[in-house]
Amino acid sequence: MKKRAIRFLLLACLLASPAAAQRAPLPPGQGKDIVEAGCATCHSLSYIPMNSRFMTQDVWKAEVTKMRTAFGAPIDDDAADAIIAYLVANFGAPPK
């Protein structure tokens, strides 16, 4: 029930956010809705493909952690894991 309430809150913030007008289309996949709700609350989704060329799994994880801890993104642990998995699957660079 808590997850559902968090998702509803994130969706409500997304719809009220000016960043919603700047949403870039993202490829379909598991977790896309969580990425859209969690990331577009604060910034345009076009940052994702723009910055993804060198983003390995470790870098995506660090980026999501930074958004949560330094910038206060309202993303719980489960959502963060889903976001990281989606970003790595769709925009992850191979590890060096």
GULODO-303774 format. One line per 3 residues: number of its first residue (from 1); for each residue x, y, z of N, C-alpha, C. Coordinates in pm, 1 decimal. Example, Ala and Ser with C-alpha at 12.3 -4.5 7.8 and 13.67 -1.06 7.14 Angstrom:
1	1319.0/-569.0/780.0/1230.0/-450.0/780.0/1320.0/-330.0/780.0  1285.0/-225.0/708.0/1367.0/-106.0/714.0/1290.0/3.0/787.0
//
This chain:
1	82.1/-118.1/0.0/0.0/0.0/0.0/87.2/125.4/0.0  198.4/121.8/73.2/287.3/237.1/80.0/345.4/268.1/-58.1  383.3/163.7/-133.5/437.5/182.3/-267.4/336.2/251.8/-358.1
4	211.9/211.2/-347.1/106.6/269.5/-429.8/89.2/417.8/-397.1  93.9/451.8/-269.5/79.6/591.6/-228.6/196.6/674.7/-279.2  316.8/618.9/-274.0/434.7/690.0/-322.2/426.2/711.1/-472.1
7	385.5/608.0/-543.8/370.9/621.5/-689.5/265.7/726.1/-723.6  154.9/725.8/-650.9/51.2/825.9/-675.4/105.9/965.8/-649.7  180.1/982.8/-541.3/238.1/1112.5/-509.7/336.2/1156.3/-618.3
10	421.3/1064.1/-662.8/516.4/1096.4/-769.1/444.3/1134.0/-897.9  339.4/1061.3/-931.1/262.6/1092.1/-1051.2/196.4/1228.7/-1039.1  140.3/1259.1/-923.2/77.1/1389.2/-902.0/179.7/1501.3/-915.5
13	299.6/1480.9/-862.1/405.0/1581.8/-874.9/445.8/1597.9/-1020.8  452.1/1488.2/-1092.5/489.0/1492.8/-1233.6/388.6/1575.6/-1312.1  261.6/1552.8/-1288.9/159.4/1625.4/-1362.5/158.7/1773.5/-1329.2
16	199.6/1807.6/-1209.0/201.6/1946.9/-1167.5/333.9/2015.0/-1200.9  431.3/1939.6/-1244.1/565.8/1991.3/-1265.5/581.8/2059.6/-1400.5  652.8/2171.3/-1405.6/684.3/2232.8/-1533.6/770.3/2142.1/-1620.4
19	845.8/2053.3/-1557.1/930.0/1962.0/-1634.3/846.6/1865.9/-1717.2  720.4/1847.7/-1683.2/635.5/1756.7/-1760.1/624.8/1801.5/-1904.6  630.6/1929.3/-1928.8/624.0/1981.1/-2065.5/750.9/1949.5/-2142.7
22	858.5/1913.0/-2073.6/987.0/1886.7/-2137.0/1017.3/1737.7/-2142.6  918.0/1654.3/-2130.9/941.7/1510.0/-2127.0/990.7/1458.6/-2260.8  1099.8/1389.9/-2257.6/1152.4/1326.1/-2377.4/1096.2/1185.3/-2384.1
25	1067.2/1136.4/-2503.4/1019.8/998.0/-2510.3/1130.9/901.2/-2470.7  1096.4/808.9/-2385.7/1191.1/706.8/-2341.7/1148.7/573.6/-2400.2  1242.3/482.9/-2423.4/1204.7/351.9/-2477.0/1118.7/274.7/-2377.1
28	1028.6/191.0/-2428.1/946.9/110.2/-2336.6/1034.3/13.5/-2258.5  986.7/-23.6/-2143.8/1059.1/-120.1/-2062.2/1011.6/-116.0/-1919.0  1042.9/-221.5/-1846.5/1005.3/-229.6/-1706.3/1073.5/-118.0/-1628.7
31	996.3/-38.2/-1558.4/1048.9/70.9/-1479.1/1036.9/206.9/-1545.2  994.7/211.1/-1672.0/983.6/339.0/-1742.2/891.5/435.7/-1668.3  778.1/385.5/-1620.6/683.0/472.1/-1550.0/743.9/530.1/-1422.9
34	826.4/451.4/-1355.6/890.9/498.7/-1232.5/997.4/603.6/-1267.0  1070.2/583.2/-1376.0/1169.2/681.3/-1421.0/1098.7/812.1/-1454.7  990.7/803.3/-1531.5/918.0/924.4/-1569.7/865.8/998.6/-1447.2
37	808.4/925.0/-1353.6/752.3/988.9/-1234.0/860.9/1040.8/-1140.7  965.9/965.2/-1122.4/1068.7/1003.8/-1025.9/1166.9/1106.7/-1076.9  1201.5/1100.7/-1204.3/1305.6/1189.5/-1256.9/1248.9/1320.7/-1311.4
40	1134.8/1312.0/-1379.8/1077.1/1433.1/-1440.2/1015.9/1525.9/-1336.6  1010.9/1482.9/-1212.7/962.2/1570.6/-1106.6/1053.8/1691.2/-1093.0  1182.8/1670.8/-1118.4/1281.0/1777.6/-1097.0/1346.5/1829.0/-1225.1
43	1355.9/1745.4/-1327.6/1426.1/1789.1/-1448.9/1370.6/1720.1/-1571.2  1408.7/1772.4/-1686.6/1365.5/1715.6/-1813.6/1422.1/1574.7/-1831.2  1342.9/1488.2/-1890.6/1391.5/1353.0/-1917.8/1492.4/1351.3/-2031.4
46	1505.8/1460.9/-2104.5/1606.0/1463.4/-2210.9/1747.3/1457.9/-2156.7  1765.5/1485.8/-2027.8/1898.6/1471.6/-1967.8/1945.5/1326.1/-1969.8  1852.1/1233.8/-1966.0/1890.1/1092.0/-1958.7/1966.1/1049.5/-2083.0
49	1908.6/1059.8/-2203.6/1987.9/1017.3/-2320.2/2107.7/1109.0/-2348.5  2096.5/1237.2/-2314.8/2207.8/1330.3/-2338.1/2331.0/1290.7/-2258.5  2312.6/1243.6/-2137.4/2424.3/1214.8/-2047.9/2460.5/1067.8/-2039.9
52	2399.6/984.9/-2121.4/2413.3/841.0/-2100.5/2530.5/775.4/-2171.3  2601.0/844.3/-2255.6/2703.1/779.2/-2337.8/2810.1/707.5/-2257.3  2841.5/757.9/-2139.3/2949.4/698.7/-2060.3/2899.8/646.5/-1925.1
55	2770.6/630.0/-1910.4/2712.2/593.6/-1781.7/2703.9/441.2/-1767.2  2794.9/384.5/-1692.1/2790.6/242.0/-1660.8/2691.5/220.4/-1545.9  2672.7/96.3/-1508.0/2582.8/66.2/-1396.4/2627.3/138.8/-1269.2
58	2754.8/137.8/-1240.7/2804.6/205.1/-1120.1/2780.6/356.2/-1125.7  2796.9/413.9/-1242.2/2776.6/558.1/-1256.5/2628.0/592.8/-1243.9  2540.0/512.4/-1305.4/2396.1/536.2/-1290.0/2355.4/524.6/-1143.8
61	2409.1/424.5/-1075.3/2375.9/408.2/-933.6/2420.9/529.9/-853.3  2539.9/578.4/-880.2/2590.2/696.8/-810.2/2503.9/819.3/-842.5  2460.4/830.4/-966.1/2378.2/944.5/-1006.9/2242.7/942.9/-936.1
64	2178.6/827.4/-931.2/2049.2/816.1/-862.1/2067.6/842.4/-712.8  2174.4/790.4/-655.5/2203.2/815.6/-513.5/2222.5/964.7/-488.4  2295.2/1031.5/-576.7/2316.6/1176.3/-563.0/2183.6/1251.5/-568.9
67	2096.9/1212.5/-661.6/1967.4/1280.3/-674.1/1885.5/1264.7/-545.6  1896.8/1149.3/-483.2/1821.8/1124.1/-360.1/1882.1/1196.1/-240.4  2013.1/1185.7/-224.7/2075.8/1237.1/-103.0/2110.1/1385.2/-111.2
70	2169.5/1428.7/-220.9/2210.5/1568.6/-232.4/2095.8/1660.4/-272.0  2005.9/1610.3/-357.4/1899.6/1695.7/-408.8/1762.2/1663.6/-350.6  1753.8/1559.6/-268.7/1628.5/1527.8/-200.3/1518.6/1471.9/-288.0
73	1554.5/1404.0/-395.8/1452.1/1343.4/-482.2/1368.1/1246.4/-400.2  1235.4/1255.3/-411.4/1147.0/1169.2/-331.4/1136.2/1028.9/-390.8  1245.8/955.0/-383.7/1252.9/821.3/-442.4/1293.2/724.2/-332.8
76	1209.4/622.8/-309.5/1243.6/523.9/-206.8/1339.7/419.8/-264.7  1384.2/326.9/-180.0/1483.6/227.3/-221.1/1435.1/141.0/-337.1  1308.8/95.6/-331.4/1254.8/11.2/-438.6/1249.0/87.0/-570.4
79	1203.5/211.5/-566.0/1196.9/292.8/-687.2/1336.4/319.3/-741.4  1432.0/345.9/-652.7/1569.8/370.5/-696.2/1626.0/248.4/-768.1  1600.8/130.9/-714.4/1648.7/7.8/-778.9/1585.5/-9.4/-916.7
82	1455.9/18.5/-928.0/1386.2/7.3/-1056.5/1438.7/110.4/-1156.2  1464.2/231.0/-1109.7/1517.7/337.0/-1195.8/1655.8/298.2/-1247.7  1741.2/252.1/-1159.0/1876.5/212.4/-1198.8/1870.8/98.2/-1300.0
85	1787.5/-1.8/-1274.0/1775.8/-115.7/-1366.3/1729.2/-69.2/-1504.2  1631.2/19.7/-1508.1/1580.6/70.7/-1636.3/1689.9/150.1/-1709.7  1757.2/238.3/-1637.2/1859.8/321.4/-1699.4/1975.3/237.5/-1753.0
88	2016.1/139.5/-1677.8/2125.6/52.0/-1722.1/2082.4/-28.7/-1844.7  1960.5/-81.7/-1842.5/1911.9/-162.7/-1953.9/1896.2/-81.9/-2082.9  1857.2/44.5/-2070.3/1825.5/124.4/-2187.5/1930.1/229.2/-2223.8
91	2011.3/268.7/-2126.8/2107.2/375.9/-2150.6/2243.8/347.4/-2089.3  2268.2/223.1/-2054.3/2393.5/189.3/-1989.1/2506.9/164.0/-2086.7  2620.4/222.1/-2058.4/2740.6/195.2/-2137.2/2803.1/66.9/-2083.5
94	2868.0/-9.8/-2169.1/2932.1/-131.3/-2118.1/3044.6/-96.0/-2020.8  3065.4/-178.6/-1918.6/3174.3/-151.5/-1824.2/3309.0/-159.1/-1895.6  3403.4/-79.2/-1845.9/3536.9/-77.6/-1907.8/3624.4/-184.6/-1850.2
//
